[in-house]
Amino acid sequence: MASGGPNKGIIQLEDGWEKEIKQKAIDRLEDMLNGGLESGSTSLFGPREYVGIYTTCYDMCTQRSPYNWSRELYNKHGDTIEQYLTNNVLPALRDKTGQGGTILLGEIQHRWTNHQIMNKWLKKFFTYLDRYYVKHHSLPTLAQAGLRSFRNNIYDEMKRDTTAAILDLINDEREGEIIDKTLVKSIVELYESMGMGSLDAYNADLEEPLLNSTREYYAKKRQEWIVTDSTPDYLIKAEQALNQESKRVADYLNQASESKLLKVCEEEILEKVEQVLLEKEGSGCRVLLANDKEEDLQRMFRLFSRLENGLNPMASIVQEFIHSMGNECINRRQARLDSGEKGKNDDPKFVKSLISLHDKYLGVVKTDFSGHSLFQKALKDAFVEVVNKNVGQFTNAELMSTFCDRVLK
C-alpha cells in the first residue's frame, strides 16, 4: 500500500492510519511499552519495518489535495500520545499515589522513560511532518508536542505528590538514611524537561518548595542544637550540614539551586543565632580565645564569613578580648606599683608582656582569621587603647622607648 511508483494508488486516511500506521507501529509500540522493555533495548523496530511505516507516512503527506493528510496525521499524532497518557499512564500513577514516595517516583520514572521512547519513535515515523508541514504552519515540533502532552496530562496532575515524595526523601537523607539518589536525579531531570527549554517548572514546582522545606527543617535543628550543644559542637554540625547540602546539589539537584539552598541554611543555622553562639556561656568566642582553641576559631571564622557583615560581631569580641588581656598587663604593673615598687622609666617586664601579647594575637589573626582586615584592625585598635592607658609616673610610650634603647645598645 505504501510502495512508491508512478501508478501507486491513493492512500485513504483511515486505511493508511488504521491498517498501516496504527496497526504496525503505534499498537505494537504501546504493547512493547506496556509489556516492559528489555534493559538496554534501543531498537524496537527493524530497518525494514521502520522504512515501511515511514514510507506510508511520507506518501500520505505528499499526495495531492484533497488526499494530503498532513494536518490529519499531525492531529492524530497528538491524539495518540494524549490517549496513551490518559488511558494507560495516568491510572497507573494514580494507583501508586499514597503507596510511598519511592514507589510513586519509581513509577513516574518508568512512565517518563517510556514516554521518551514513544516520543522518539513517533518523531521518526512522522519525520516528514516535522520537515515540512510543521515548519510551513509554524506549529510545535513533534517532540515539543509530545513533551507538552506529558506536561498537560501527567505532570500537572502529579507534580504535587511527586514534589512531596522528593522532599520526604531529602529529609530522610538529612537524617542519615540511604536513599536512591539515581531515582531522585531522574525525576529532577523530568522537572527540568517540563520547562520546555527553561528552568521555570523546576524553579516553581520543586526548587521553591524545597527551599521552604529546607528552612523549616533547619529552623527545627537550630532550636535543638542551640539548647543542647556548645558553640564549637553547634558549628561543627552547621558546617557538616552546609557541606552535605552542597553535595546534595551535586548528587541530584540542578546546580543553579546551590547558592539559594545554602543561603537558606546560612540564614537559619548561622545568621539567626550568631550573637548567641558568639556569646554562649562557657564556649563562646571569648572562651575559645582564652583557651587557644585554634581549630574552633578557624571554623567560626569560616562560617561567619559566609554571612554579609557576619564577621563584624566576631571582630568586636576579639577586640574587646585583646583589650581586656592588655588591661591585665596594665593592672599587674599597677599592682606592683601599689605594693611599693618604685616607679621608673624602665619596666622591661611590662613592655615584654605587651609585646608577647601582641605577637600572640597577631599570630591568631594571621592563622585563625586568615589575616582578615577586620581582625587586623581589631588588634590595632585594642592595642591603641592599651598603650594609651598609662599608670604610674611614666607613660607607656616612655617605657617602650627606654626598652628599645636598651635593646639597641
C-alpha positions in Angstrom: 0.0 0.0 0.0 2.9 2.3 0.8 5.1 1.3 -2.2 6.3 4.0 -4.5 5.9 4.2 -8.3 4.0 6.2 -10.9 0.9 4.0 -10.7 0.6 3.7 -6.9 -2.9 4.1 -5.6 -4.2 6.9 -3.4 -4.0 6.0 0.3 -7.2 6.9 2.1 -6.8 8.3 5.6 -8.5 5.5 7.5 -6.8 2.8 5.5 -3.3 4.3 6.0 -3.9 5.1 9.6 -5.7 2.0 10.9 -4.2 -0.7 8.7 -0.6 0.6 8.4 0.5 3.2 11.0 -1.7 2.3 13.9 -1.6 -1.5 13.5 2.1 -1.9 12.5 3.6 1.0 14.5 1.5 2.5 17.3 -0.3 -0.6 18.6 3.0 -2.5 18.6 4.8 0.3 20.3 2.2 0.6 23.0 2.3 -3.2 23.5 6.0 -3.2 23.9 5.9 -0.3 26.4 3.1 -1.9 28.4 4.9 -5.2 28.4 8.2 -3.9 29.6 11.3 -3.4 27.5 14.4 -5.4 27.9 17.2 -3.5 29.7 19.3 -1.6 27.3 16.9 -2.2 24.4 17.3 0.6 21.8 15.9 -0.7 18.6 12.2 -1.7 18.8 11.6 -1.8 15.1 13.9 -3.3 12.5 15.1 -1.2 9.5 12.6 -2.8 7.1 9.7 -2.2 9.5 10.7 1.3 10.2 11.1 2.2 6.5 7.7 0.7 5.6 5.9 2.8 8.3 7.9 5.9 7.4 7.1 5.5 3.7 3.4 5.2 4.4 3.5 8.5 6.4 5.5 10.1 3.7 3.1 9.1 1.0 0.1 10.2 2.9 1.7 13.6 3.4 2.7 14.1 -0.3 -0.5 13.1 -2.0 -2.2 15.9 -3.8 -5.2 17.7 -2.2 -7.7 16.6 -1.2 -5.8 13.4 -0.3 -2.9 15.2 1.5 -3.3 14.0 5.1 -0.6 16.1 6.7 -2.9 18.0 9.0 -4.9 14.9 10.0 -1.7 12.9 10.7 -0.3 15.8 12.8 -3.5 15.8 14.9 -3.6 12.0 15.2 0.0 12.1 16.4 -1.1 14.3 19.2 -4.3 12.3 19.9 -2.3 9.1 20.0 0.0 10.4 22.7 -2.7 12.0 24.7 -4.9 8.9 24.7 -2.0 6.7 25.8 -1.1 9.0 28.6 -4.7 9.4 29.9 -5.7 5.7 29.4 -2.5 3.9 30.5 -0.1 6.2 32.3 -2.3 8.3 34.5 -4.3 5.4 36.0 -1.0 3.6 36.8 0.4 6.7 38.6 -2.8 7.4 40.5 -2.7 3.8 41.7 0.8 4.3 43.1 -0.1 7.6 44.9 -0.1 7.0 48.6 1.9 3.8 48.5 5.2 5.6 49.5 7.5 8.1 47.9 9.9 5.7 46.3 7.1 3.6 44.7 5.5 6.7 43.2 8.8 8.1 42.0 9.8 4.7 40.5 6.6 4.5 38.6 6.8 8.0 37.2 10.4 7.4 36.2 9.3 4.3 34.3 6.5 6.1 32.6 8.6 9.1 31.7 11.3 6.8 30.2 8.6 5.1 28.2 7.2 8.4 27.1 10.6 9.5 25.8 10.8 6.2 23.8 7.3 6.7 22.4 8.1 10.4 21.5 11.3 9.4 19.8 9.7 6.7 17.6 6.7 8.7 16.7 9.0 11.5 15.7 11.0 9.1 13.5 7.8 7.7 11.8 6.4 11.2 11.2 9.7 12.9 10.3 8.3 14.3 7.1 5.7 16.3 9.1 8.4 18.0 11.1 10.4 18.9 8.0 7.6 20.5 6.0 4.1 20.7 7.5 5.2 21.8 11.0 7.6 24.4 9.6 5.2 25.7 7.0 2.4 26.2 9.6 4.7 27.3 12.5 3.4 24.6 14.7 5.2 22.9 17.7 7.5 20.2 16.5 6.5 16.6 17.2 9.0 16.4 20.1 7.6 19.6 21.6 4.0 18.4 21.1 4.8 15.2 22.8 6.5 17.0 25.7 3.6 19.3 26.2 1.2 16.5 26.2 3.1 14.8 29.0 3.2 18.1 30.9 -0.5 18.8 30.5 -1.8 15.3 31.1 0.6 13.8 33.6 3.0 16.3 35.1 0.5 19.0 36.1 -1.7 16.4 37.9 1.2 14.5 39.6 3.7 17.2 40.4 2.4 18.0 43.9 2.6 14.4 45.0 5.9 13.9 43.2 7.4 17.0 44.9 6.2 15.9 48.3 7.8 12.5 47.8 11.2 14.1 46.8 11.1 16.4 49.8 10.4 13.5 52.1 13.4 11.6 50.7 15.7 14.6 51.0 14.7 14.9 54.7 15.3 11.2 55.2 18.8 11.6 53.7 19.4 14.6 56.0 18.5 12.3 58.9 21.2 9.8 57.8 19.0 7.3 55.8 20.3 6.0 52.5 18.1 7.0 49.5 18.1 6.1 45.8 19.9 9.2 44.5 19.8 8.0 40.9 16.0 7.8 41.1 15.7 11.3 42.6 18.1 12.7 39.9 16.0 11.2 37.1 12.8 12.9 38.5 14.7 16.2 38.8 15.6 15.9 35.2 11.9 15.4 34.4 11.1 18.7 36.2 13.9 20.4 34.1 12.4 19.0 30.9 8.9 20.3 31.8 10.2 23.9 31.5 10.4 23.4 27.7 13.9 24.9 27.5 13.8 26.9 30.7 14.0 26.1 34.4 10.6 27.7 35.1 8.9 24.4 36.0 11.9 23.2 38.1 12.0 26.5 40.0 8.3 26.9 40.7 7.4 23.2 41.3 10.5 21.8 43.0 13.0 24.4 44.0 10.7 26.8 45.8 9.0 24.0 47.8 12.5 22.6 48.6 13.7 26.0 49.9 10.6 26.3 52.1 11.1 22.7 53.4 14.8 23.3 54.0 14.0 26.4 56.0 11.5 24.5 58.2 13.9 21.6 58.7 16.9 23.7 59.8 14.8 26.0 61.9 13.9 22.9 64.0 17.5 21.8 64.0 18.7 25.3 65.1 16.3 25.2 68.0 17.5 21.8 69.1 21.2 22.4 68.7 21.3 25.9 70.3 19.9 24.3 73.5 22.0 21.1 73.7 25.3 22.0 72.0 28.3 24.1 72.9 29.3 26.7 70.3 32.1 24.5 68.8 29.8 21.5 68.6 27.0 23.6 67.1 29.3 25.0 64.5 30.7 21.5 63.6 27.1 20.4 62.9 26.4 23.6 60.9 29.5 23.1 58.8 28.6 19.5 58.1 25.1 20.5 57.2 26.3 23.1 54.7 28.8 20.6 53.1 26.0 18.0 52.8 23.7 20.5 51.1 26.4 21.3 48.6 26.9 17.6 47.9 23.2 17.1 47.7 23.0 19.6 44.8 26.0 17.9 43.1 24.3 14.5 43.5 20.9 15.1 42.1 19.7 18.7 42.1 20.2 21.4 39.5 23.4 23.3 40.1 21.5 26.7 40.0 19.9 25.7 43.3 23.1 25.6 45.3 23.5 29.3 46.2 19.8 29.6 47.1 19.8 26.4 49.2 23.0 27.4 51.1 21.6 30.9 51.7 18.6 29.5 53.4 20.7 27.2 55.5 23.1 30.0 56.5 20.2 32.2 57.5 18.6 29.6 59.6 21.6 28.0 61.4 24.1 30.8 61.4 22.6 34.3 61.0 19.7 33.9 63.4 21.9 32.7 66.3 25.2 34.3 65.5 25.2 36.6 68.6 24.0 33.8 70.8 26.8 31.5 69.6 29.5 34.2 69.9 28.5 35.0 73.5 27.4 31.5 74.7 28.5 31.0 78.3 31.3 28.5 78.6 32.0 28.1 74.9 31.6 31.4 73.1 34.2 33.3 71.2 35.9 34.8 74.3 36.2 31.3 75.8 37.8 29.9 72.6 40.3 32.8 72.5 41.1 32.4 76.2 41.8 28.6 75.7 43.6 29.0 72.4 41.1 26.8 70.5 42.6 27.3 67.1 40.5 24.8 65.1 37.3 26.0 66.6 38.2 29.7 66.0 39.1 28.9 62.4 35.7 27.1 61.9 33.9 30.1 63.5 35.7 32.5 61.1 34.9 30.3 58.1 31.3 30.0 58.8 30.5 33.6 59.8 32.5 34.9 56.9 29.7 33.4 54.7 27.3 35.9 56.1 27.0 39.5 55.0 28.7 41.5 57.7 28.9 38.3 59.6 32.5 38.9 60.8 31.8 42.3 62.4 30.3 41.0 65.7 33.2 38.4 66.0 35.8 41.1 65.3 34.3 43.3 68.0 34.5 40.5 70.6 38.1 39.8 69.5 39.0 43.5 70.0 37.3 43.5 73.4 39.1 40.3 74.4 42.6 41.6 73.4 41.9 44.9 75.1 41.0 43.0 78.3 44.2 41.0 78.1 46.1 44.2 77.7 44.4 45.7 80.7 45.5 42.7 82.7 49.1 43.6 81.8 48.5 47.2 82.9 46.7 46.0 86.1 49.7 43.8 87.0 52.0 46.8 86.6 49.6 48.9 88.7 49.6 46.2 91.4 53.4 46.2 91.6 53.5 50.0 91.9 50.7 49.9 94.6 52.7 47.3 96.6 55.6 49.7 96.9 57.7 49.0 93.8 59.5 52.3 92.8 58.2 53.8 89.6 60.8 54.4 86.9 61.0 54.8 83.2 62.4 51.3 82.8 60.0 48.4 83.1 61.1 45.6 80.7 58.8 43.1 82.3 55.7 45.2 81.5 56.9 46.0 78.0 57.7 42.4 77.2 54.3 41.3 78.4 52.7 43.8 75.9 55.0 42.6 73.1 54.3 39.0 73.9 50.5 39.7 73.9 50.7 41.5 70.6 52.8 38.7 69.0 50.4 36.1 70.2 47.3 37.7 68.8 49.0 38.8 65.6 49.6 35.1 65.1 45.9 34.4 65.8 44.8 37.0 63.3 47.1 35.6 60.6 46.5 31.9 61.3 42.9 31.6 62.6 41.4 34.6 60.8 43.3 34.4 57.6 44.8 37.9 58.1 41.4 39.5 57.5 41.5 43.3 57.6 38.7 43.4 60.2 40.7 41.4 62.7 43.9 43.3 61.9 42.0 46.5 62.8 40.6 44.9 65.9 44.1 44.1 67.1 45.4 47.6 66.2 42.5 49.4 67.9 42.8 47.2 71.0 46.5 48.0 71.4 46.0 51.7 70.8 43.7 51.8 73.8 46.0 49.7 75.9 49.2 51.6 75.1 47.5 54.9 75.8 46.4 53.8 79.2 49.2 55.0 81.5 49.8 54.1 85.1 52.5 55.5 87.4 54.8 58.4 86.8 55.9 57.4 83.3 53.8 56.9 80.2 53.8 53.6 78.4 55.4 55.4 75.4 58.3 56.3 77.6 58.7 52.8 79.0 58.7 51.4 75.4 61.3 54.0 74.3 63.6 53.0 77.2 63.1 49.4 76.4 64.0 49.9 72.7 67.1 51.9 73.7 68.3 49.1 75.9 67.7 46.5 73.1 69.6 48.6 70.6 72.6 49.3 72.8 
